[in-house]
Amino acid sequence: MKTGGCRYGTHRVLEPKGVLPQPARVLDNDMSEIWDNELLINVTRLNIDSASFHQIKKKLEEQGHTDLEKAFAEHTIDLVNRTGKHMNEDTGSGGMLIGTVAQIGDKFEMKEEIKVGDKIATLVSLSLTPLKIDKVKRVLLDKDQIEVEGQAILFSSGVYAKLPDDMDETLALAVFDVAGAPAQVERLVKPGDTVVILGANGKSGILCNAVARERAGITGKVIGVVRNPNYIPTCKETGCNEVIIANATDALTIQKEVSRLTNGKMADVVINVVNIEDTELPSIMACKDRGIVYFFSMATSFTKAALGAEGIGADVDMMIGNGYAHHHSEIALDLLRRNPVLMRIFKERYGEN
């Protein structure tokens, strides 16, 4: 066992030297001997960030691939072999994984008591996780997940959670993947607030709908924005009072409809959980002056958001979506367990087939 490694994992950075693992281009994914401040995991499943997964799938389709599962598997192995991790080279985002604890370094900082053989989910991005894939067993195109045989490293600074006993692995991974969103919404929304959620039918969206409804209360209002009228029942079932049908990139339509539904007052809080580009200004234009816009989507461009708000004279507070919040995994699991509607939808969408 090697000694003297950095708790943040800089000892695994190959290119460029001096940066942390997330912005690094290449990590050392040699699993033959771990460092004493690392956790070695036998990986069984990857959950790719939604924006990343859909961008890769779209790119493969544009390249003419007809067998998307095979093409996605080959892309995954090539990416990990070249960079030592799974960070989308176009979006910069990653995802997370589940697996079994294989070895615990002598100086690894435990956040929750674990032992060799325990099944865990990592709650840090694949974009900073040293990863080695021996085999891609299956690509689940409808769940943004990949079944693999491989190994990964979690650094001492990383967080993780044991898999719950009352959910299957695919369901638990789907919940953990977006656990930061409802935890942050719980902090941001106050009683009486008007909340607009772009992407209200998605994995993050339905959790945010439910939390926003709870926090805003009967004096508040939750407005979902989705592109398909067929999504309206799910949005209302999970917490939306009103639903706007619009493309999430259509700033003028969204502004007009939010204005209509709020008598011109606009939203106190706007939550962006869509997985496509160019939704920064629609989010900003749905918000009132001195309101809050929370960008949870990994497709968000800081440049477009900052310069866009400046360009239209919008005085709003913009927050970058941090996928981590204290106890976020417990908050998300509790939300699902006490909300039978959410549990049913997550089982239908993300449970094992």
Secondary structure, 3 states (H helix, E strand, C coil): CECCCCCCCHHHEEECCCCCCCCCCEECCCCCCCECCEEEEEEEEEEECHHHHHHHHHHHHHCCCCCHHHHHHHHHHHHHHHHCCCCCCCCCCCEEEEEEEEEECCCCCCCCCCCCCCEEEECCCHHHCCEEEEEEEEEECCCCEEEEEEEEEEECCCCEEECCCCCCHHHHHHHHHCCHHHHHHHHHCCCCCEEEEECCCCHHHHHHHHHHHHHHCCCCEEEEEECCHHHHHHHHHHCCCEEEECCCCCHHHHHHHHHHHCCCCCEEEEEECCCCCCCHHHHHHCEEEEEEEEECCCCCCHHHHHHHHHHCCCCCEEEECCCCCCCHHHHHHHHHHHCHHHHHHHHHHHCCC
